[in-house]
Amino acid sequence: MPVRRPPSAGRLRVVNAAGSAIIPGLTVAARRIRTARTQQP
């Protein structure tokens, strides 16, 4: 396995950035859904 592979490293960085951005978004969405359900009469 070659050690130097910029494309794979770039992809990993993009995946990590996307995951770190998506996870909080999912938590916020879940909170909004919960609040909406609790506020419904």
VODRENDREN-140061 format. One record per atom (N, C-alpha, C, O): residue number from 1; residue in one letter; chain; atom name; y, x, z. Coordinates in steps of 0.001 Angstrom, whole numbers, plus 500000, padded with zeros to 6 digits. Layout:
! VODRENDREN-140061
R     n   res   chain   atom        v        u        w
R   NUM     A       A     CA        Y        X        Z
...
! end
This chain:
! VODRENDREN-140061
R     n   res   chain   atom        v        u        w
R     1     M       A      N   498797   500846   500000
R     1     M       A     CA   500000   500000   500000
R     1     M       A      C   501250   500878   500000
R     1     M       A      O   501457   501663   500925
R     2     P       A      N   502083   500747   498963
R     2     P       A     CA   503341   501518   498937
R     2     P       A      C   504269   501081   500061
R     2     P       A      O   504372   499897   500383
R     3     V       A      N   504943   502068   500650
R     3     V       A     CA   505810   501747   501788
R     3     V       A      C   507150   501199   501308
R     3     V       A      O   507709   500282   501909
R     4     R       A      N   507661   501776   500212
R     4     R       A     CA   508994   501358   499747
R     4     R       A      C   508859   500211   498757
R     4     R       A      O   508447   500416   497616
R     5     R       A      N   509204   499012   499189
R     5     R       A     CA   509191   497860   498276
R     5     R       A      C   510406   496988   498580
R     5     R       A      O   510297   496036   499353
R     6     P       A      N   511557   497290   497990
R     6     P       A     CA   512790   496533   498262
R     6     P       A      C   512651   495030   497993
R     6     P       A      O   513128   494236   498804
R     7     P       A      N   512015   494600   496881
R     7     P       A     CA   511925   493155   496617
R     7     P       A      C   511243   492412   497759
R     7     P       A      O   511730   491374   498207
R     8     S       A      N   510101   492947   498234
R     8     S       A     CA   509379   492265   499313
R     8     S       A      C   510240   492241   500575
R     8     S       A      O   510290   491229   501275
R     9     A       A      N   510917   493355   500866
R     9     A       A     CA   511768   493407   502056
R     9     A       A      C   512902   492399   501910
R     9     A       A      O   513248   491705   502866
R    10     G       A      N   513485   492320   500706
R    10     G       A     CA   514569   491360   500484
R    10     G       A      C   514065   489939   500673
R    10     G       A      O   514747   489102   501263
R    11     R       A      N   512864   489673   500167
R    11     R       A     CA   512310   488322   500323
R    11     R       A      C   512085   488016   501795
R    11     R       A      O   512391   486918   502261
R    12     L       A      N   511551   488989   502525
R    12     L       A     CA   511319   488758   503952
R    12     L       A      C   512641   488468   504654
R    12     L       A      O   512723   487582   505504
R    13     R       A      N   513669   489219   504291
R    13     R       A     CA   514973   488995   504924
R    13     R       A      C   515490   487604   504594
R    13     R       A      O   516036   486918   505458
R    14     V       A      N   515318   487188   503344
R    14     V       A     CA   515789   485852   502947
R    14     V       A      C   515005   484779   503700
R    14     V       A      O   515577   483798   504174
R    15     V       A      N   513692   484976   503804
R    15     V       A     CA   512865   483986   504509
R    15     V       A      C   513277   483920   505975
R    15     V       A      O   513379   482834   506545
R    16     N       A      N   513513   485080   506586
R    16     N       A     CA   513925   485086   507991
R    16     N       A      C   515270   484393   508152
R    16     N       A      O   515459   483613   509085
R    17     A       A      N   516206   484673   507250
R    17     A       A     CA   517529   484037   507332
R    17     A       A      C   517398   482529   507144
R    17     A       A      O   518016   481752   507873
R    18     A       A      N   516594   482118   506170
R    18     A       A     CA   516426   480684   505929
R    18     A       A      C   515769   480022   507137
R    18     A       A      O   516184   478942   507557
R    19     G       A      N   514747   480666   507696
R    19     G       A     CA   514079   480096   508869
R    19     G       A      C   515027   479983   510040
R    19     G       A      O   515052   478963   510729
R    20     S       A      N   515812   481031   510272
R    20     S       A     CA   516739   481000   511404
R    20     S       A      C   517808   479940   511187
R    20     S       A      O   518366   479429   512159
R    21     A       A      N   518109   479594   509934
R    21     A       A     CA   519123   478574   509659
R    21     A       A      C   518504   477178   509670
R    21     A       A      O   519161   476208   510049
R    22     I       A      N   517231   477076   509251
R    22     I       A     CA   516595   475758   509158
R    22     I       A      C   516154   475265   510536
R    22     I       A      O   516284   474078   510835
R    23     I       A      N   515639   476157   511372
R    23     I       A     CA   515127   475736   512683
R    23     I       A      C   516205   475015   513499
R    23     I       A      O   515947   473910   513974
R    24     P       A      N   517403   475590   513684
R    24     P       A     CA   518446   474871   514435
R    24     P       A      C   518828   473566   513742
R    24     P       A      O   519131   472580   514413
R    25     G       A      N   518819   473546   512407
R    25     G       A     CA   519133   472313   511684
R    25     G       A      C   518126   471226   512001
R    25     G       A      O   518500   470067   512180
R    26     L       A      N   516850   471586   512074
R    26     L       A     CA   515825   470595   512415
R    26     L       A      C   516033   470084   513830
R    26     L       A      O   515879   468889   514081
R    27     T       A      N   516381   470966   514758
R    27     T       A     CA   516598   470537   516142
R    27     T       A      C   517782   469581   516205
R    27     T       A      O   517726   468569   516904
R    28     V       A      N   518851   469894   515480
R    28     V       A     CA   520028   469009   515473
R    28     V       A      C   519667   467669   514846
R    28     V       A      O   520072   466619   515343
R    29     A       A      N   518905   467703   513756
R    29     A       A     CA   518504   466454   513101
R    29     A       A      C   517650   465619   514050
R    29     A       A      O   517828   464404   514137
R    30     A       A      N   516727   466261   514759
R    30     A       A     CA   515882   465529   515707
R    30     A       A      C   516743   464906   516797
R    30     A       A      O   516520   463760   517187
R    31     R       A      N   517721   465651   517287
R    31     R       A     CA   518599   465105   518321
R    31     R       A      C   519370   463910   517787
R    31     R       A      O   519514   462905   518483
R    32     R       A      N   519870   464007   516551
R    32     R       A     CA   520625   462888   515970
R    32     R       A      C   519726   461673   515813
R    32     R       A      O   520139   460549   516095
R    33     I       A      N   518490   461899   515361
R    33     I       A     CA   517563   460775   515183
R    33     I       A      C   517270   460132   516540
R    33     I       A      O   517244   458907   516658
R    34     R       A      N   517052   460958   517557
R    34     R       A     CA   516765   460410   518889
R    34     R       A      C   517949   459613   519399
R    34     R       A      O   517778   458510   519919
R    35     T       A      N   519160   460163   519255
R    35     T       A     CA   520347   459450   519738
R    35     T       A      C   520522   458151   518958
R    35     T       A      O   520886   457130   519542
R    36     A       A      N   520267   458171   517646
R    36     A       A     CA   520412   456956   516839
R    36     A       A      C   519405   455905   517304
R    36     A       A      O   519743   454726   517410
R    37     R       A      N   518179   456323   517579
R    37     R       A     CA   517159   455363   518029
R    37     R       A      C   517526   454789   519391
R    37     R       A      O   517333   453598   519634
R    38     T       A      N   518052   455627   520281
R    38     T       A     CA   518386   455142   521618
R    38     T       A      C   519614   454237   521565
R    38     T       A      O   519743   453329   522387
R    39     Q       A      N   520521   454471   520609
R    39     Q       A     CA   521738   453660   520526
R    39     Q       A      C   521475   452323   519843
R    39     Q       A      O   522274   451396   519977
R    40     Q       A      N   520374   452208   519119
R    40     Q       A     CA   520097   450931   518447
R    40     Q       A      C   519831   449845   519484
R    40     Q       A      O   519141   450099   520471
R    41     P       A      N   520363   448638   519281
R    41     P       A     CA   520155   447542   520240
R    41     P       A      C   518723   447020   520237
R    41     P       A      O   518399   446101   520989
! end
